[in-house]
Amino acid sequence: MAKNENSNFSYMTRCIDGTTYKVKVIFSDTEKEIMEDKVLRMIRNETVTTGGTCRIIDSPQMS
């Protein structure tokens, strides 16, 4: 991966089920794809690679 000296970036840290994830988010001034399109593409690709075996999350019960 080429190092880009002029990149705008930030870090996001999240703790999920006791595991801490640190993600570096890089913003490109030349990218044409918007974030929403990128996330939707990643979800579609994940569904294809898992063979569609993802299960549907039930909505929480409200009292």
Stockholm file with secondary structure:
# STOCKHOLM 1.0

chainA/1-63         MAKNENSNFSYMTRCIDGTTYKVKVIFSDTEKEIMEDKVLRMIRNETVTTGGTCRIIDSPQMS
#=GR chainA/1-63 SS CCCCTTCEEEEEEEEETTEEEEEEEEECSSCCSCHHHHHHHHHHHHHHHTTTCCCCCCCCCCC
#=GC SS_cons        CCCCTTCEEEEEEEEETTEEEEEEEEECSSCCSCHHHHHHHHHHHHHHHTTTCCCCCCCCCCC
//
